[in-house]
Amino acid sequence: MNQRIRLDVQDGIATVSLNRPDKHNGMDLLMLRELIATQRALRKRRDLRAVILRGEGPSFCAGLDFKSVLSSPAKAFFAATQLWWPMRNHFQRWSMGWRELPVPVIAVVHGNCFGAGIQLALGADIRVAAPDTKVSVMEAKWGLVPDMGGVALLRELLPLDVVKELVFTGRVIDAATAHGLGLVTHLADDPQAKAKALLAEMLTRSPDALAAGKRLLQSAWLASEHGALSAERRWQWRVIGRANQRVAVERNTRNPDASWKERRIR
């Protein structure tokens, strides 16, 4: 039984909730382990259509709980060893693991979204923020740099000079400023309802087209022109003429209620 992460799946939509509200969902090692386990469990589900990522209580996630992580030599040693991993380490999977899911992932953020919290939200495909959201790449406050996937993710969204200012200052910005910069996709008084409305629109499309579109954009967005064009051809080949593409044609020409087949693309 998870203590830090709640998972609810209904009609193929998984709601993943950070569940440490008394600490503003500050990330400790238990939350990290449970979140990675949840990502892996969702990755295996062929019936999965989408994910909503949210936080219980007054904040989405106030960042790394330094006091907890450094509370024992064993925990501190584990945290330090992650810096020498040659590929994605556990802390980076916190955010990057959502990119491995072949479905849309929407982060619903509110309250404090600091450090590890904003990096977690950046791992989602779309971010919907409540008006009370406060955002900070806060690592500079602790004499650190962002190392939980933030740099890999921020380069897709913001110009380098803007990222440098956020990283160098650790400044806390409000929801409107974050939206203006492009850190969040939408502002909404009811971000959960907005996320559900977005998913309702997306899920009228082929599950394989959604999966292929996500894979295509993630691989091609920062690639060379040759790499981007190659990725377009490769992913189009994966969907054209396949079962769900034929269903899409049927829905547009004969039967708008034709049912989608099980997603093939993992």
C-alpha positions in Angstrom: 0.0 0.0 0.0 1.5 3.3 -1.1 1.8 6.0 1.6 3.0 9.0 -0.5 1.3 8.3 -3.9 -2.4 7.6 -4.6 -3.3 6.0 -7.9 -6.9 5.9 -9.3 -7.6 4.6 -12.8 -11.1 5.1 -14.3 -12.0 4.5 -18.0 -8.3 4.4 -18.9 -7.5 7.8 -17.2 -5.0 7.5 -14.3 -5.1 10.2 -11.6 -1.7 10.2 -9.8 -1.8 12.2 -6.6 1.1 13.3 -4.4 -0.2 12.5 -0.9 1.9 14.3 1.7 -0.3 17.3 2.2 0.9 18.2 5.7 4.4 18.8 4.1 3.0 20.5 1.0 3.9 17.3 -0.8 7.6 17.8 -0.2 9.5 15.0 -1.9 11.2 12.5 0.3 12.9 9.2 -0.8 9.7 7.2 -0.1 7.7 9.5 -2.4 10.4 9.2 -5.0 10.4 5.4 -4.9 6.6 5.2 -5.0 6.3 7.6 -7.9 8.8 5.7 -10.0 7.0 2.4 -9.2 3.8 4.1 -10.3 5.3 5.2 -13.5 6.5 1.6 -14.2 3.1 0.1 -13.4 1.4 2.6 -15.7 3.9 1.8 -18.5 2.7 -1.8 -18.5 -1.0 -1.0 -19.0 -2.3 -1.3 -22.5 -5.6 0.1 -21.5 -4.1 3.4 -20.3 -5.3 6.5 -22.3 -4.1 9.4 -20.2 -2.6 10.6 -16.9 -3.5 13.5 -14.6 -0.8 14.4 -12.2 -1.8 16.4 -9.1 -1.1 17.1 -5.5 -3.3 16.7 -2.4 -3.6 19.6 0.1 -2.5 23.2 -0.3 0.3 22.7 -2.8 1.3 20.7 -5.8 4.8 20.1 -4.6 7.0 22.4 -2.5 10.2 20.6 -3.7 12.7 18.3 -2.1 12.4 17.7 1.6 16.0 18.3 2.5 15.5 17.5 6.2 14.1 14.1 5.4 16.6 13.1 2.7 19.6 14.2 4.9 18.1 12.7 8.1 20.4 9.6 8.0 23.8 8.7 6.6 22.2 6.0 4.5 19.7 8.3 2.9 22.3 11.0 2.3 24.6 8.3 0.7 21.9 7.1 -1.6 21.2 10.7 -2.7 24.9 11.3 -3.4 25.4 8.1 -5.4 22.8 9.2 -7.9 25.1 11.8 -9.2 27.4 9.2 -10.7 24.8 7.2 -12.6 25.7 7.2 -16.3 22.1 7.4 -17.5 18.9 8.7 -15.9 19.1 8.4 -12.2 16.2 8.0 -9.7 15.9 11.7 -9.1 15.8 12.4 -12.9 13.2 9.7 -13.4 10.9 11.7 -11.1 10.2 14.0 -14.0 11.5 12.2 -17.1 9.6 9.0 -16.5 6.4 10.6 -17.6 7.8 11.1 -21.1 8.1 7.3 -21.4 4.4 6.9 -21.1 2.8 6.7 -24.6 -0.2 8.7 -23.5 -0.9 12.4 -22.8 0.2 13.5 -19.2 -1.3 16.7 -17.8 0.0 18.2 -14.6 -2.6 20.1 -12.5 -0.6 22.5 -10.3 -1.6 24.8 -7.5 0.0 26.5 -4.4 3.8 26.0 -4.2 5.5 24.4 -7.2 9.2 24.8 -6.2 12.4 23.0 -7.2 11.5 19.3 -7.6 7.9 20.3 -7.9 8.3 22.4 -11.0 10.7 19.8 -12.5 8.0 17.2 -11.9 5.4 19.4 -13.7 7.8 20.0 -16.6 7.8 16.2 -17.2 4.1 16.3 -18.1 3.1 17.1 -21.7 0.8 20.0 -20.6 0.6 22.0 -17.4 -2.6 23.6 -16.1 -2.1 26.0 -13.2 -4.5 27.5 -10.6 -4.3 31.3 -10.1 -2.7 30.8 -6.6 0.3 28.8 -8.1 3.8 30.0 -7.2 6.7 28.7 -9.2 10.5 28.6 -8.6 13.5 26.8 -9.9 14.7 27.1 -6.3 17.9 25.1 -6.2 20.0 28.3 -6.1 18.6 29.0 -2.7 20.4 25.9 -1.4 23.6 26.4 -3.3 22.6 23.8 -5.9 21.6 23.5 -9.6 18.5 21.8 -11.1 19.3 18.1 -11.5 16.0 16.3 -11.7 15.4 16.7 -15.4 14.8 20.4 -15.3 17.5 21.4 -17.7 16.5 18.8 -20.3 12.9 19.9 -20.1 13.3 23.7 -19.8 15.3 23.8 -23.1 12.1 22.7 -24.9 10.1 25.6 -23.5 12.1 28.7 -22.8 15.0 30.8 -24.3 18.4 30.2 -22.6 18.6 33.7 -21.1 15.2 33.3 -19.5 16.2 29.9 -18.0 19.5 31.4 -16.8 17.6 34.2 -14.9 15.3 31.7 -13.3 18.2 29.4 -12.3 20.6 32.1 -11.2 18.0 33.9 -9.0 15.8 31.1 -7.7 13.1 33.8 -7.9 9.5 32.9 -6.9 7.1 33.9 -9.7 3.3 34.0 -9.7 1.0 32.0 -12.0 0.4 34.8 -14.5 4.2 35.3 -14.9 4.8 31.6 -15.3 2.1 31.4 -18.0 3.5 34.4 -19.8 6.9 32.8 -19.9 5.5 29.5 -21.1 6.3 27.5 -18.0 2.6 26.6 -17.7 0.3 26.0 -20.7 -3.0 27.1 -19.2 -4.4 29.2 -16.3 -7.7 28.1 -14.9 -9.8 28.8 -11.8 -10.6 25.1 -11.8 -7.5 23.4 -13.3 -8.8 19.9 -12.7 -11.9 20.6 -14.7 -9.7 22.2 -17.4 -7.4 19.2 -17.6 -10.4 16.8 -17.9 -11.9 19.0 -20.7 -8.5 18.9 -22.6 -8.4 15.1 -22.2 -12.0 14.7 -23.3 -11.0 16.4 -26.6 -7.7 14.5 -27.0 -9.4 11.1 -26.4 -11.6 11.5 -29.4 -8.5 10.8 -31.4 -6.7 7.5 -32.1 -4.7 6.2 -29.2 -2.0 5.2 -31.6 -1.9 8.7 -33.1 -1.6 10.2 -29.7 1.3 7.8 -28.8 3.1 8.3 -32.1 2.6 12.1 -31.9 4.1 12.2 -28.4 7.1 10.0 -29.5 7.6 12.1 -32.7 7.6 15.5 -31.0 9.9 14.3 -28.1 12.4 12.9 -30.5 12.3 15.6 -33.2 11.8 18.9 -31.4 15.4 19.6 -30.7 16.8 17.3 -33.5 18.5 18.5 -36.6 16.4 19.1 -39.7 17.4 15.7 -41.0 16.6 14.0 -37.7 13.2 15.7 -37.5 12.2 14.8 -41.1 13.4 11.2 -40.5 11.3 11.0 -37.3 8.2 12.2 -39.2 8.6 9.4 -41.7 9.3 6.8 -39.1 6.3 7.5 -36.9 3.9 8.0 -39.9 4.9 4.6 -41.0 4.0 3.2 -37.6 0.4 4.5 -37.8 -0.6 4.8 -41.5 -3.0 2.0 -42.7 -3.0 0.4 -39.2 -6.2 -0.6 -37.4 -6.7 2.7 -35.5 -5.9 4.8 -38.5 -8.6 2.9 -40.4 -11.0 3.5 -37.5 -10.2 7.3 -37.8 -11.2 7.2 -41.5 -14.4 5.3 -40.6 -15.3 7.9 -37.9 -14.7 10.7 -40.4 -16.6 9.2 -43.3 -19.2 6.7 -42.2 -19.6 6.0 -38.5 -18.6 8.8 -36.0 -19.2 6.4 -33.1 -16.8 3.6 -34.3 -14.8 2.3 -31.4 -11.0 2.6 -31.2 -8.9 -0.6 -31.1 -6.4 -1.4 -28.4 -3.3 0.9 -28.6 -0.4 -0.9 -30.4 2.3 1.7 -29.8 4.0 1.4 -26.4 
